[in-house]
């Protein structure tokens, strides 16, 4: 079981309606005078202006605290954990038809190539799903959030 804070476990947050431990923590945080979307747009621009850095496994993956900090900087990404890939970002997108899904995935592919950071992609009629993590460290690093912010930028355009 993943413990985020001492004495606070996954089960504590299960009733909040959010689907991941870290996302629940972010959703429950309040900042006066600002909507979550407005904060996300402002902070996201910081990540959009950065470049992904290739990782060869010489850094540790982000811990829950670091993930929490960066998750606030992207829009609508979910953090999941599994035994094979560790923590990863995942997000689903909806479109009006197959062609729009394909065009979006092609744009994501162009960003991935220019950043040298390649997500797992699934798409079909009216949907796309993206999974991002750093294979070399089996977890998340700043580059994963940079890529997520760049994908958000084209999905919100």
MOSUL-V539877 format. One record per residue. N is the residue number from 1. PHI is phi as a letter, one per 20 degrees, with the letter a starting at -180 (* if undefined). NEAR is the number of other C-alpha atoms within 8 Angstrom. D_FIRST is the distance of its C-alpha to the first C-alpha in Angstrom with 2 decimals. Layout:
n = <N | N>
phi = <PHI | PHI>
near = <NEAR | NEAR>
d_first = <D_FIRST | D_FIRST>
This chain:
n = <1 | 2 | 3 | 4 | 5 | 6 | 7 | 8 | 9 | 10 | 11 | 12 | 13 | 14 | 15 | 16 | 17 | 18 | 19 | 20 | 21 | 22 | 23 | 24 | 25 | 26 | 27 | 28 | 29 | 30 | 31 | 32 | 33 | 34 | 35 | 36 | 37 | 38 | 39 | 40 | 41 | 42 | 43 | 44 | 45 | 46 | 47 | 48 | 49 | 50 | 51 | 52 | 53 | 54 | 55 | 56 | 57 | 58 | 59 | 60 | 61 | 62 | 63 | 64 | 65 | 66 | 67 | 68 | 69 | 70 | 71 | 72 | 73 | 74 | 75 | 76 | 77 | 78 | 79 | 80 | 81 | 82 | 83 | 84 | 85 | 86 | 87 | 88 | 89 | 90 | 91 | 92 | 93 | 94 | 95 | 96 | 97 | 98 | 99 | 100 | 101 | 102 | 103 | 104 | 105 | 106 | 107 | 108 | 109 | 110 | 111 | 112 | 113 | 114 | 115 | 116 | 117 | 118 | 119 | 120 | 121 | 122 | 123 | 124 | 125 | 126 | 127 | 128 | 129 | 130 | 131 | 132 | 133 | 134 | 135 | 136 | 137 | 138 | 139 | 140 | 141 | 142 | 143 | 144 | 145 | 146 | 147 | 148 | 149 | 150 | 151 | 152 | 153 | 154 | 155 | 156 | 157>
phi = <* | e | d | e | c | g | m | d | d | g | f | f | e | g | e | f | n | e | e | c | g | f | f | f | f | f | f | e | e | d | c | f | m | b | e | g | f | f | f | f | f | f | f | g | f | f | f | f | e | e | d | f | d | g | d | d | n | e | c | f | f | g | e | g | f | f | f | g | f | f | f | f | e | c | d | m | e | d | d | c | c | b | f | e | d | m | f | b | e | b | b | d | c | d | c | f | a | f | f | f | f | f | f | f | f | f | f | f | f | f | f | g | f | f | e | m | c | d | e | e | c | c | b | a | f | n | b | b | c | c | c | c | a | e | g | f | d | l | r | d | c | g | g | f | f | f | f | f | f | f | f | g | f | f | f | e | f>
near = <4 | 5 | 9 | 11 | 6 | 5 | 5 | 8 | 11 | 11 | 5 | 7 | 9 | 9 | 6 | 6 | 5 | 10 | 8 | 9 | 11 | 12 | 13 | 12 | 9 | 10 | 8 | 6 | 6 | 5 | 6 | 4 | 4 | 7 | 7 | 6 | 7 | 8 | 10 | 12 | 11 | 8 | 10 | 12 | 9 | 8 | 12 | 12 | 6 | 7 | 8 | 12 | 7 | 6 | 9 | 6 | 7 | 6 | 6 | 6 | 9 | 10 | 6 | 8 | 8 | 8 | 11 | 12 | 8 | 10 | 13 | 9 | 14 | 15 | 12 | 5 | 10 | 10 | 12 | 9 | 8 | 7 | 5 | 5 | 11 | 9 | 12 | 13 | 14 | 12 | 10 | 8 | 7 | 8 | 10 | 7 | 9 | 11 | 7 | 10 | 17 | 10 | 8 | 9 | 11 | 8 | 9 | 9 | 9 | 8 | 11 | 12 | 9 | 6 | 10 | 9 | 11 | 8 | 9 | 7 | 9 | 7 | 11 | 9 | 9 | 12 | 13 | 13 | 11 | 12 | 11 | 12 | 14 | 11 | 7 | 7 | 13 | 12 | 13 | 14 | 10 | 8 | 10 | 14 | 13 | 13 | 14 | 11 | 15 | 11 | 10 | 10 | 9 | 8 | 7 | 5 | 4>
d_first = <0.00 | 3.83 | 6.41 | 9.72 | 12.09 | 12.52 | 12.02 | 10.69 | 7.34 | 7.07 | 9.13 | 11.70 | 12.72 | 12.80 | 16.52 | 17.75 | 18.78 | 17.16 | 15.12 | 12.72 | 10.69 | 13.26 | 16.13 | 15.58 | 15.98 | 19.06 | 20.51 | 20.44 | 22.28 | 26.04 | 28.92 | 32.35 | 35.15 | 33.22 | 31.51 | 28.21 | 30.27 | 32.95 | 30.56 | 28.88 | 32.32 | 33.51 | 30.54 | 30.15 | 33.71 | 32.69 | 30.36 | 32.95 | 35.47 | 33.45 | 33.53 | 30.68 | 30.76 | 30.39 | 27.54 | 28.19 | 24.97 | 26.32 | 23.77 | 20.07 | 17.88 | 17.12 | 14.20 | 12.60 | 15.72 | 18.12 | 16.69 | 17.07 | 20.61 | 21.67 | 20.28 | 22.85 | 25.51 | 25.22 | 25.93 | 23.65 | 21.28 | 17.77 | 14.87 | 12.75 | 10.69 | 11.54 | 12.08 | 15.75 | 16.19 | 13.14 | 13.29 | 16.45 | 18.69 | 20.10 | 22.93 | 25.43 | 29.09 | 31.86 | 35.52 | 38.79 | 39.50 | 38.88 | 41.04 | 39.18 | 35.84 | 37.51 | 39.09 | 35.80 | 34.11 | 37.22 | 36.95 | 33.31 | 34.59 | 37.29 | 34.90 | 32.61 | 35.70 | 37.06 | 33.78 | 33.15 | 29.58 | 29.01 | 26.39 | 25.74 | 27.98 | 28.55 | 31.42 | 33.95 | 36.20 | 35.06 | 31.59 | 29.80 | 26.13 | 25.05 | 22.05 | 22.16 | 20.48 | 22.03 | 22.36 | 23.53 | 20.39 | 17.89 | 16.65 | 18.37 | 21.45 | 24.18 | 26.19 | 23.63 | 24.10 | 27.84 | 28.08 | 26.20 | 28.67 | 31.59 | 30.56 | 30.25 | 33.72 | 35.31 | 33.53 | 34.82 | 38.29>
